[in-house]
């Protein structure tokens, strides 16, 4: 990760750490970089979620792009996966999404997408960062007839909706489906798609005002949807985050179906139909121990990557795997998309329900999710704390104690001076006890910041 861009873009508090000047410079660089060798006009597509600061950053980006002689196509409020889809399907030079995903409204972010609809290559991000720091090349300004244009491109969003509708195998008539749109990007797109497929939809948190995105709603506050599904006797509910690249589900009983359960349900469905290439599901190290035990029982292999859907996709792309994702609900179906897509995930889950004629609670039943405790400790030196011989010995002791009834994971935060200690075991009490023991040792060894 660089000075500005983390695993999921340039993110910070709008007008505090993420400024319109930053957006203008990013637009300037991308317009020049992708346009300097282009045989045709350089075209860059831009989308945003519903944050108030999105307008400020959208026009700053467009000003930068056009000042470098490229054309800026504005999708306006849309989802991150829609920007990915339009970029690759309509051969844009690159795409930009303005969103801080599940963060509160006062944060925002700039996500860069390459011409294949994937997260931008690190070497390009490094060049963007150098330009932001004033160490990049001197970029000429376009003049006269070479100044770029800004184009409203709402039809791109409509094409994306048409694409998702085309992926549905069955009519959804007679299905009662709840949608929590998080007052974000999904607010008009998801209801439109499910309506077109004939579902009886019940929608909540679909009135964005620029400041209520993710506020006590969506995939990070799914308890509202749980109650909503039970109260309205719905067949299933889906909750999205601010830019709708992730999805969590709620079954007809009000139970949360997280990313691990989604991977199990659809991965098993793929295997049964002979569609699970390499017989492998890609997960991150944070997936629950119970998922791995359930996959072992049905003979499905799995790979574990670092936390971040970026790493999941890289592993899938490298080895040709077809499904992967995170516990948080970033699910990637590589045959259909190059990144997580919350609405696509919803459609795939409904497909399994209808094809197997089973309720979501039945489909998830074989997986026993183990209790999990994750605690952070702020440290002076992440590497030294992790590699301390006594800390490593304590972790090995816990692993041996748990055996095949759980696991321990010690990892550093990618953005903060934190060590994360996670234990999964057969009871919450055991998890708490073992996590606290390791954290106490890290403190005793003098690594903690008071």
Beta strands, then each sheet from edge to edge (+ up, - down):
strand 1: 5-6
strand 2: 9-13
strand 3: 43-48
strand 4: 71-77
strand 5: 94-98
strand 6: 107-113
strand 7: 150-152
strand 8: 176-180
strand 9: 200-204
strand 10: 236-240
strand 11: 247-250
strand 12: 256-257
strand 13: 280-284
strand 14: 301-305
strand 15: 323-325
strand 16: 331-333
strand 17: 371-378
strand 18: 407-412
strand 19: 418-425
sheet 1: 1+ 2- 6+ 5- 3- 4- 7-
sheet 2: 9+ 8+ 10+ 11- 12+
sheet 3: 14+ 13+ 15+ 16-
sheet 4: 17+ 19- 18+
end
